[in-house]
């Protein structure tokens, strides 16, 4: 009915070592999932953001661009945070620089009809 004193004394020391290893082993899949998530999702997204920032900073007057809303036009004025885009002869709109998603090759927009 009673547990022998030798068995009761050895049980806690064995359990402490086992608990530490089991908690470390339990966290290993979580750490591996974070590492995979970093290399598959976070790192490529950071690279795209850096490329977009570089493209926005390199904009120059006369560049033909496409915006996130689908507008195509030629940059006519550049400011610190905004730019002016000519979308048709005599029609200009002011946009945030971050709205530009792509710089098009020269001559891609045909403004003559």
N, CA, C and O of each residue as an XYZ file, in Angstrom:
452
protein
N       0.803     -1.166      0.000
C       0.000      0.000      0.000
C       0.863      1.252      0.000
O       0.498      2.239     -0.639
N       1.940      1.245      0.661
C       2.837      2.381      0.719
C       3.927      2.226     -0.335
O       4.366      1.113     -0.627
N       4.358      3.347     -0.903
C       5.430      3.329     -1.889
C       6.745      3.238     -1.137
O       6.948      3.915     -0.130
N       7.606      2.421     -1.623
C       8.887      2.286     -0.931
C       9.637      3.608     -0.979
O       9.497      4.366     -1.939
N      10.420      3.888      0.034
C      11.124      5.162      0.132
C      12.184      5.307     -0.968
O      12.449      6.425     -1.407
N      12.788      4.219     -1.418
C      13.799      4.291     -2.477
C      13.167      4.724     -3.792
O      13.757      5.527     -4.515
N      11.996      4.219     -4.118
C      11.317      4.581     -5.365
C      10.850      6.034     -5.307
O      10.959      6.747     -6.305
N      10.345      6.479     -4.194
C       9.855      7.842     -4.039
C      10.992      8.851     -4.108
O      10.784      9.964     -4.592
N      12.160      8.509     -3.650
C      13.278      9.441     -3.676
C      13.850      9.586     -5.082
O      14.306     10.674     -5.435
N      13.845      8.563     -5.876
C      14.417      8.627     -7.221
C      13.468      9.238     -8.249
O      13.928      9.744     -9.273
N      12.199      9.207     -8.013
C      11.228      9.681     -8.987
C      11.377     11.161     -9.321
O      11.388     11.482    -10.510
N      11.491     12.084     -8.377
C      11.580     13.499     -8.734
C      12.839     13.845     -9.536
O      12.758     14.671    -10.445
N      13.976     13.258     -9.244
C      15.187     13.587     -9.985
C      15.095     13.109    -11.423
O      15.583     13.796    -12.321
N      14.499     11.978    -11.668
C      14.329     11.485    -13.034
C      13.314     12.337    -13.781
O      13.474     12.574    -14.978
N      12.287     12.794    -13.109
C      11.240     13.594    -13.750
C      11.756     14.974    -14.144
O      11.337     15.517    -15.166
N      12.653     15.546    -13.355
C      13.184     16.870    -13.668
C      13.979     16.827    -14.966
O      13.802     17.701    -15.815
N      14.820     15.867    -15.141
C      15.590     15.735    -16.366
C      14.706     15.442    -17.568
O      14.952     15.960    -18.657
N      13.715     14.645    -17.389
C      12.799     14.293    -18.470
C      11.938     15.489    -18.865
O      11.688     15.700    -20.052
N      11.481     16.277    -17.888
C      10.655     17.454    -18.191
C      11.435     18.481    -19.009
O      10.889     19.076    -19.938
N      12.687     18.689    -18.673
C      13.497     19.652    -19.396
C      13.687     19.224    -20.849
O      13.556     20.041    -21.761
N      13.991     17.961    -21.062
C      14.190     17.453    -22.425
C      12.885     17.440    -23.207
O      12.873     17.746    -24.400
N      11.793     17.091    -22.548
C      10.513     17.050    -23.264
C      10.048     18.453    -23.637
O       9.452     18.632    -24.700
N      10.304     19.452    -22.793
C       9.903     20.817    -23.142
C      10.769     21.351    -24.287
O      10.275     22.076    -25.151
N      12.045     20.999    -24.295
C      12.927     21.408    -25.394
C      12.511     20.729    -26.694
O      12.490     21.362    -27.750
N      12.187     19.469    -26.621
C      11.740     18.728    -27.803
C      10.382     19.234    -28.287
O      10.113     19.240    -29.488
N       9.533     19.655    -27.360
C       8.225     20.199    -27.732
C       8.325     21.544    -28.437
O       7.480     21.871    -29.271
N       9.340     22.320    -28.113
C       9.500     23.635    -28.743
C      10.211     23.561    -30.088
O      10.119     24.500    -30.878
N      10.905     22.490    -30.363
C      11.676     22.358    -31.590
C      10.821     22.523    -32.855
O      11.240     23.249    -33.756
N       9.654     21.891    -32.970
C       8.844     22.106    -34.178
C       8.399     23.561    -34.343
O       8.298     24.052    -35.467
N       8.135     24.246    -33.240
C       7.740     25.647    -33.305
C       8.882     26.507    -33.843
O       8.659     27.394    -34.668
N      10.083     26.250    -33.385
C      11.254     26.992    -33.849
C      11.517     26.697    -35.323
O      11.830     27.607    -36.090
N      11.394     25.448    -35.717
C      11.601     25.092    -37.127
C      10.556     25.738    -38.027
O      10.879     26.177    -39.131
N       9.308     25.802    -37.570
C       8.261     26.447    -38.374
C       8.553     27.931    -38.545
O       8.326     28.476    -39.625
N       9.055     28.604    -37.500
C       9.383     30.017    -37.616
C      10.528     30.229    -38.597
O      10.493     31.175    -39.385
N      11.532     29.376    -38.566
C      12.671     29.501    -39.482
C      12.202     29.321    -40.926
O      12.606     30.083    -41.804
N      11.367     28.338    -41.178
C      10.841     28.117    -42.531
C       9.983     29.301    -42.954
O      10.089     29.758    -44.092
N       9.133     29.808    -42.062
C       8.288     30.960    -42.366
C       9.137     32.173    -42.723
O       8.790     32.918    -43.639
N      10.231     32.379    -42.021
C      11.108     33.508    -42.292
C      11.683     33.425    -43.700
O      11.651     34.408    -44.441
N      12.213     32.252    -44.080
C      12.854     32.132    -45.389
C      11.863     32.035    -46.541
O      12.208     32.376    -47.672
N      10.646     31.581    -46.284
C       9.669     31.424    -47.359
C       8.826     32.678    -47.552
O       8.488     33.018    -48.685
N       8.478     33.375    -46.468
C       7.561     34.505    -46.597
C       8.169     35.859    -46.225
O       8.059     36.806    -47.003
N       8.792     35.971    -45.086
C       9.215     37.270    -44.584
C      10.386     37.835    -45.381
O      10.360     39.004    -45.767
N      11.395     37.038    -45.628
C      12.587     37.521    -46.334
C      12.279     37.970    -47.766
O      12.734     39.044    -48.160
N      11.529     37.201    -48.562
C      11.194     37.692    -49.919
C      10.359     38.971    -49.901
O      10.522     39.827    -50.771
N       9.466     39.107    -48.916
C       8.660     40.318    -48.834
C       9.537     41.528    -48.508
O       9.328     42.606    -49.065
N      10.490     41.369    -47.637
C      11.404     42.466    -47.317
C      12.228     42.854    -48.540
O      12.505     44.034    -48.753
N      12.620     41.873    -49.338
C      13.390     42.153    -50.557
C      12.538     42.945    -51.556
O      13.031     43.885    -52.180
N      11.260     42.568    -51.707
C      10.374     43.297    -52.621
C      10.158     44.729    -52.158
O      10.124     45.647    -52.977
N      10.010     44.929    -50.846
C       9.843     46.277    -50.324
C      11.074     47.133    -50.605
O      10.950     48.309    -50.946
N      12.249     46.551    -50.464
C      13.486     47.284    -50.730
C      13.588     47.653    -52.209
O      13.988     48.769    -52.543
N      13.228     46.718    -53.101
C      13.259     47.000    -54.535
C      12.266     48.103    -54.898
O      12.580     48.970    -55.713
N      11.066     48.081    -54.300
C      10.049     49.098    -54.576
C      10.537     50.468    -54.094
O      10.377     51.467    -54.795
N      11.126     50.512    -52.908
C      11.652     51.766    -52.366
C      12.739     52.330    -53.287
O      12.777     53.536    -53.531
N      13.616     51.471    -53.795
C      14.679     51.901    -54.703
C      14.089     52.444    -56.003
O      14.554     53.460    -56.522
N      13.066     51.768    -56.529
C      12.420     52.212    -57.759
C      11.766     53.582    -57.557
O      11.882     54.454    -58.418
N      11.079     53.779    -56.424
C      10.405     55.043    -56.143
C      11.425     56.185    -56.027
O      11.187     57.287    -56.521
N      12.543     55.916    -55.382
C      13.564     56.952    -55.215
C      14.245     57.306    -56.538
O      14.744     58.420    -56.697
N      14.271     56.367    -57.488
C      14.950     56.589    -58.764
C      14.044     57.208    -59.820
O      14.489     57.427    -60.947
N      12.790     57.497    -59.492
C      11.893     58.103    -60.481
C      12.440     59.445    -60.950
O      13.008     60.214    -60.174
N      12.254     59.705    -62.237
C      12.727     60.967    -62.819
C      11.635     61.547    -63.707
O      10.724     60.841    -64.137
N      11.741     62.825    -63.970
C      10.793     63.503    -64.847
C      10.874     62.878    -66.240
O      11.965     62.701    -66.782
N       9.724     62.546    -66.814
C       9.682     61.938    -68.138
C       9.520     60.430    -68.112
O       9.273     59.827    -69.157
N       9.651     59.801    -66.948
C       9.449     58.350    -66.846
C       7.987     57.999    -67.083
O       7.087     58.713    -66.640
N       7.762     56.909    -67.775
C       6.412     56.399    -67.978
C       6.164     55.320    -66.942
O       6.959     54.392    -66.794
N       5.041     55.449    -66.216
C       4.793     54.585    -65.070
C       3.367     54.045    -65.077
O       2.497     54.556    -65.782
N       3.147     53.005    -64.281
C       1.823     52.451    -64.028
C       1.567     52.574    -62.535
O       2.464     52.350    -61.723
N       0.338     52.931    -62.176
C      -0.013     53.085    -60.770
C      -0.779     51.858    -60.271
O      -1.190     51.002    -61.054
N      -0.956     51.798    -58.977
C      -1.707     50.701    -58.374
C      -3.167     50.709    -58.791
O      -3.812     49.661    -58.791
N      -3.693     51.859    -59.143
C      -5.084     51.964    -59.578
C      -5.282     51.692    -61.061
O      -6.411     51.714    -61.549
N      -4.191     51.436    -61.784
C      -4.298     51.112    -63.198
C      -4.058     52.274    -64.135
O      -4.181     52.109    -65.349
N      -3.721     53.444    -63.617
C      -3.442     54.585    -64.482
C      -2.056     54.456    -65.093
O      -1.108     54.023    -64.436
N      -1.954     54.837    -66.353
C      -0.671     54.883    -67.051
C      -0.406     56.334    -67.406
O      -1.312     57.047    -67.839
N       0.812     56.767    -67.227
C       1.109     58.153    -67.563
C       2.579     58.459    -67.493
O       3.411     57.597    -67.209
N       2.880     59.737    -67.767
C       4.254     60.212    -67.788
C       4.441     61.173    -66.611
O       3.606     62.046    -66.374
N       5.537     61.005    -65.885
C       5.838     61.870    -64.739
C       6.236     63.244    -65.268
O       7.145     63.364    -66.090
N       5.535     64.297    -64.781
C       5.846     65.657    -65.219
C       6.487     66.485    -64.118
O       7.303     67.361    -64.404
N       6.132     66.223    -62.857
C       6.718     66.955    -61.729
C       6.982     65.973    -60.603
O       6.213     65.036    -60.383
N       8.069     66.198    -59.900
C       8.422     65.350    -58.761
C       8.536     66.188    -57.504
O       9.153     67.253    -57.503
N       7.932     65.694    -56.435
C       8.082     66.314    -55.127
C       8.661     65.294    -54.163
O       9.019     64.183    -54.552
N       8.745     65.684    -52.914
C       9.305     64.785    -51.903
C       8.416     63.560    -51.691
O       8.905     62.431    -51.668
N       7.108     63.784    -51.537
C       6.183     62.675    -51.271
C       5.178     62.474    -52.407
O       4.553     61.418    -52.506
N       5.025     63.490    -53.266
C       4.031     63.435    -54.330
C       4.683     63.639    -55.680
O       5.800     64.146    -55.780
N       3.960     63.231    -56.728
C       4.397     63.488    -58.091
C       3.179     63.812    -58.936
O       2.051     63.472    -58.580
N       3.420     64.474    -60.058
C       2.342     64.804    -60.980
C       2.496     63.919    -62.198
O       3.583     63.787    -62.762
N       1.383     63.312    -62.595
C       1.376     62.348    -63.688
C       0.454     62.850    -64.784
O      -0.709     63.169    -64.536
N       0.985     62.918    -66.000
C       0.160     63.301    -67.151
C      -0.432     62.019    -67.734
O       0.292     61.185    -68.277
N      -1.767     61.867    -67.617
C      -2.413     60.641    -68.076
C      -2.998     60.787    -69.481
O      -3.310     59.790    -70.132
N      -3.145     62.024    -69.946
C      -3.579     62.328    -71.311
C      -3.047     63.718    -71.618
O      -2.715     64.458    -70.692
N      -2.957     64.097    -72.893
C      -2.467     65.450    -73.205
C      -3.301     66.508    -72.496
O      -4.503     66.620    -72.736
N      -2.667     67.282    -71.626
C      -3.347     68.345    -70.896
C      -4.051     67.892    -69.619
O      -4.622     68.729    -68.919
N      -4.032     66.599    -69.290
C      -4.697     66.096    -68.083
C      -3.628     65.570    -67.121
O      -2.934     64.593    -67.402
N      -3.522     66.247    -65.987
C      -2.527     65.848    -64.997
C      -3.211     65.531    -63.673
O      -4.188     66.174    -63.289
N      -2.678     64.534    -62.988
C      -3.173     64.172    -61.657
C      -1.981     64.126    -60.703
O      -0.850     63.844    -61.098
N      -2.272     64.409    -59.443
C      -1.222     64.363    -58.436
C      -1.400     63.082    -57.617
O      -2.502     62.771    -57.163
N      -0.299     62.345    -57.434
C      -0.325     61.060    -56.742
C       0.774     60.992    -55.690
O       1.752     61.739    -55.736
N       0.591     60.091    -54.754
C       1.683     59.786    -53.832
C       2.705     58.939    -54.584
O       2.345     58.163    -55.469
N       3.956     59.088    -54.234
C       4.995     58.298    -54.892
C       4.772     56.800    -54.689
O       5.064     56.005    -55.583
N       4.261     56.412    -53.529
C       4.075     54.987    -53.231
C       3.000     54.334    -54.093
O       2.894     53.107    -54.111
N       2.195     55.130    -54.811
C       1.156     54.576    -55.680
C       1.736     53.984    -56.964
O       1.062     53.228    -57.663
N       2.973     54.326    -57.268
C       3.619     53.811    -58.478
C       4.038     52.365    -58.232
O       4.715     52.065    -57.249
N       3.630     51.472    -59.133
C       3.973     50.056    -58.971
C       4.971     49.571    -60.014
O       5.622     48.544    -59.819
N       5.099     50.304    -61.129
C       5.992     49.840    -62.181
C       6.443     51.008    -63.037
O       5.653     51.894    -63.361
N       7.711     51.005    -63.402
C       8.235     51.957    -64.374
C       8.246     51.229    -65.714
O       8.851     50.166    -65.855
N       7.571     51.817    -66.688
C       7.430     51.186    -68.003
C       8.588     51.594    -68.908
O       9.213     52.629    -68.679
N       8.881     50.797    -69.931
C       9.930     51.186    -70.893
C       9.500     52.431    -71.670
O       8.309     52.665    -71.878
N      10.470     53.212    -72.088
C      10.183     54.439    -72.846
C       9.383     54.088    -74.103
O       9.700     53.128    -74.805
N       8.346     54.878    -74.373
C       7.522     54.657    -75.554
C       6.446     53.611    -75.372
O       5.763     53.275    -76.339
N       6.265     53.087    -74.184
C       5.250     52.056    -73.952
C       3.844     52.610    -73.995
O       2.896     51.912    -74.355
N       3.717     53.902    -73.616
C       2.396     54.548    -73.640
C       2.268     55.317    -74.929
O       3.058     56.222    -75.197
N       1.294     54.972    -75.722
C       1.041     55.653    -76.989
C       0.004     56.731    -76.737
O      -1.178     56.425    -76.583
N       0.433     58.008    -76.691
C      -0.496     59.110    -76.401
C      -1.132     59.669    -77.668
O      -2.100     60.423    -77.573
N      -0.630     59.335    -78.831
C      -1.235     59.823    -80.079
C      -2.244     58.805    -80.581
O      -2.037     57.596    -80.470
N      -3.324     59.302    -81.127
C      -4.360     58.385    -81.639
C      -4.559     58.570    -83.105
O      -5.388     57.887    -83.706
